[in-house]
Amino acid sequence: QFDALEEPSNAIVIDAAATPDVIVERIVRQLSLVVRVHVLADVDALSAQAAAAAVDIINAAVAAHGRCSLALSGGETPRGMYRLLGTQFRAQVPWAQVHVFWGDDRYVPADHPESNYRMARETLLDHVPCPASNIHAMPTHLSPAADAAAMYEKVLREFFGDGDGPAFDLNILGIGEDGHTASVFPGTPAVDEQERWVVAAHTDATPQWRLTLTLSALCRSTNIYFLVAGATKASALRHALAADSDPHVYPAAGIRPTTGTVVWWVDSASAQSRRG
């Protein structure tokens, strides 16, 4: 009889060796989280589907609240989505009501080749009628980096109010090969920080200094889109989706909001090893 049973694709897997309290906490956490995974053929298909879905979220937020808060990420994968939002979907978005933020940025000048702000400006913002007053870039020109982080947190609190965190209508994230998301890297203080929304992070990556939202702040978003492409991301993706992954080792696994929706838009190359 057991031979005829099929392994469910949406089962919650919990280590039975854990204590009862830990088991219950992990089950409740998984039941409260809405996670969807969409596997597309390649990064172009991923970008098109994610951009179309983002347009719906933006318009729904504007209709409900009169504005939409959108947080952008850096990296290579979101470039295609940004270009589509600035071209094919440009006329479908009420850009005058869209406020643009960043989940992280390199601590470099705004015109630096490594700047996440510069990438978003060149691929999206230079091509849409979003008012300059609605574009809230991280103040990477301020020194030291800790002061720049504090200033950006002030910007966020003025916009969202002093709640539990910045409740972006849509937050675009990625994942690194080491499991980091935004600039929350494995083993760094931004993983456990509960009070601050934004911190200056010193990493082993280049450039070493980053400004980033903390893991707890990132989890406050109403909708979170992860964009993942490439076979080199397969291991990180598998660990990020596992119920028992440690966010200290794979920070992206810590994106477990108690409310809201998380959607993973992944290409076939990154999804190919999800089971292995």
C-alpha positions in Angstrom: 0.0 0.0 0.0 2.8 2.4 0.8 4.3 1.8 -2.6 1.2 3.3 -4.2 1.5 6.6 -2.3 2.9 9.6 -4.0 4.9 12.3 -2.2 2.8 15.5 -2.0 4.4 18.5 -3.7 3.2 21.0 -1.1 3.8 19.1 2.1 5.3 20.8 5.2 8.4 18.9 6.1 9.4 19.2 9.8 12.3 17.4 11.6 10.6 15.1 14.1 13.7 15.2 16.4 13.0 18.9 17.2 11.2 19.8 20.5 7.4 20.1 20.4 7.5 23.9 20.7 9.9 24.2 17.8 7.7 21.8 15.7 4.6 23.8 16.4 6.3 27.1 15.7 7.6 25.8 12.3 4.2 24.4 11.3 2.4 27.6 12.2 5.0 29.7 10.3 4.5 27.6 7.2 0.7 27.6 7.4 0.6 31.4 7.7 2.8 32.1 4.7 1.5 32.2 1.2 4.3 31.2 -1.1 4.0 30.6 -4.9 6.7 29.4 -7.2 6.4 30.0 -11.0 8.9 28.2 -13.2 9.4 29.8 -16.6 11.5 28.7 -19.5 14.1 31.4 -19.3 14.9 34.8 -17.9 13.0 36.6 -20.7 9.8 34.7 -20.0 10.3 35.2 -16.3 10.7 39.0 -16.8 7.6 39.2 -18.9 5.4 37.3 -16.5 6.7 39.1 -13.5 6.3 42.6 -15.1 2.7 41.9 -16.1 1.9 40.7 -12.6 3.7 43.7 -11.1 1.5 46.1 -13.2 -1.6 44.5 -11.6 -0.2 45.0 -8.1 0.7 48.6 -8.8 -2.7 49.5 -10.2 -4.5 47.7 -7.4 -2.5 49.6 -4.8 -3.2 53.0 -6.4 -6.9 52.2 -6.7 -7.0 51.2 -3.0 -4.7 53.8 -1.4 -4.0 56.5 -4.0 -0.3 55.5 -4.3 1.9 52.5 -4.7 5.3 51.9 -2.9 7.7 49.9 -5.0 11.1 48.7 -3.7 13.7 47.8 -6.3 16.7 45.5 -6.2 20.0 45.4 -8.0 21.7 42.6 -9.8 21.4 41.3 -13.4 18.1 39.3 -13.2 15.7 42.2 -12.7 17.1 44.3 -15.6 14.7 42.6 -18.1 11.7 43.2 -15.9 12.6 46.9 -15.4 13.1 47.4 -19.1 9.6 45.9 -19.8 8.0 48.2 -17.2 9.6 51.1 -18.9 8.6 50.2 -22.5 5.9 47.6 -23.1 4.0 48.2 -19.9 4.9 51.9 -19.5 1.4 53.2 -20.5 -0.3 50.8 -18.1 1.2 52.2 -15.0 0.1 55.4 -13.2 3.7 56.5 -12.6 2.7 59.8 -11.0 1.3 57.8 -8.0 4.3 55.4 -7.8 6.9 55.9 -5.1 10.2 54.1 -5.7 12.5 52.9 -3.0 15.5 50.4 -2.8 15.9 47.4 -0.6 19.6 47.8 -0.7 22.4 49.6 -2.6 26.2 49.5 -2.7 27.8 52.3 -0.8 29.1 54.0 -3.9 28.3 57.3 -5.7 25.0 57.3 -7.6 26.7 57.3 -11.0 29.1 54.4 -10.1 28.8 51.3 -12.4 28.0 49.2 -9.3 25.2 51.4 -8.1 21.8 49.8 -7.9 20.2 53.2 -8.2 22.1 53.8 -11.5 21.0 50.4 -12.9 17.3 51.1 -12.1 17.6 54.7 -13.5 19.1 53.5 -16.8 16.8 50.6 -17.3 13.5 52.0 -15.9 13.3 55.4 -14.3 14.8 57.4 -17.2 12.0 56.0 -19.4 8.9 56.6 -17.3 7.1 59.8 -16.1 7.7 59.1 -12.4 8.1 62.4 -10.6 11.6 63.1 -9.1 10.0 63.7 -5.7 8.7 60.1 -5.8 12.1 58.5 -6.3 13.7 57.8 -2.9 17.2 56.7 -3.5 19.5 55.6 -0.7 21.8 58.4 0.3 25.1 56.8 -0.6 26.7 60.2 -0.7 26.5 60.6 3.1 29.4 59.7 5.3 29.8 57.5 7.3 27.8 54.6 6.0 26.0 54.3 9.4 24.7 57.8 9.1 23.5 57.1 5.5 21.6 54.1 6.8 20.0 56.1 9.6 18.9 58.8 7.1 17.2 56.3 4.8 15.4 54.8 7.7 14.2 58.3 8.6 12.9 58.6 5.0 11.1 55.3 5.3 9.5 56.1 8.6 8.3 59.5 7.3 6.6 57.7 4.4 5.2 54.6 6.2 4.9 55.8 9.8 6.5 54.3 12.9 5.1 50.9 12.6 6.8 47.5 12.6 8.5 48.1 9.2 8.1 49.5 5.7 5.0 47.9 4.2 5.9 48.1 0.5 3.1 47.2 -1.8 5.7 45.4 -3.9 9.2 44.5 -3.0 11.5 43.1 -5.7 14.3 40.8 -4.4 16.9 38.4 -5.7 19.1 35.7 -4.3 22.8 35.3 -4.4 24.6 32.0 -4.9 25.4 32.1 -1.1 21.7 32.6 -0.3 21.9 36.3 0.5 19.0 38.6 -0.4 19.2 42.4 -0.7 22.6 43.0 1.1 21.7 40.7 4.0 24.6 38.3 3.8 25.0 35.0 5.8 26.2 35.6 9.4 25.8 39.4 9.3 23.9 41.4 11.9 21.2 42.4 9.5 19.8 38.9 9.8 18.9 39.2 13.5 18.3 43.0 13.7 14.7 43.7 15.0 14.7 47.4 15.8 16.4 49.1 12.9 15.0 49.0 9.4 18.1 50.0 7.6 21.8 49.2 8.5 25.2 49.7 7.0 26.6 46.2 6.2 30.2 45.3 5.8 30.5 42.2 3.6 33.1 40.1 1.9 31.6 41.1 -1.5 32.8 44.0 -3.7 32.2 46.7 -2.8 32.4 45.7 0.8 30.1 48.4 2.3 26.4 48.3 1.6 23.2 49.9 2.8 20.4 47.4 3.3 17.0 46.8 4.8 17.2 44.3 7.6 15.5 40.9 7.3 12.7 41.9 9.6 12.0 45.0 7.6 12.0 43.2 4.3 9.4 40.8 5.7 6.9 43.6 6.1 6.1 44.0 2.4 2.6 43.1 1.2 3.9 41.4 -1.9 7.4 40.1 -2.3 8.7 39.0 -5.7 11.9 37.0 -5.9 13.5 36.9 -9.4 15.9 34.0 -9.8 17.7 32.9 -13.0 20.7 30.6 -13.8 21.9 27.2 -12.8 24.3 28.7 -10.3 21.4 29.8 -8.2 19.8 26.3 -8.0 21.4 25.3 -4.7 20.5 28.6 -3.0 17.0 28.4 -4.3 16.5 24.9 -2.9 17.7 26.0 0.5 15.7 29.2 0.5 12.5 27.3 -0.1 13.2 24.6 2.5 11.1 24.9 5.6 14.0 24.1 7.9 16.7 26.3 6.4 18.6 28.6 8.8 18.4 32.3 7.8 21.9 32.8 9.3 23.2 30.5 6.6 20.7 31.3 3.8 19.2 34.7 4.6 16.7 34.5 1.8 15.1 31.7 3.8 14.3 34.3 6.4 11.7 36.0 4.2 8.8 34.5 6.0 6.3 37.3 6.5 3.3 36.6 8.9 1.1 38.4 6.4 1.5 39.0 2.7 2.5 37.0 -0.3 5.8 35.7 -1.6 6.1 34.8 -5.2 9.2 33.2 -6.7 9.7 33.8 -10.4 12.4 31.3 -11.4 13.7 30.0 -14.7 14.1 26.4 -15.5 17.9 26.4 -15.1 17.6 27.6 -11.4 14.7 25.3 -10.7 16.2 22.1 -12.1 17.8 21.0 -8.8 15.0 22.0 -6.4 14.6 18.3 -5.5 18.2 17.2 -5.6 
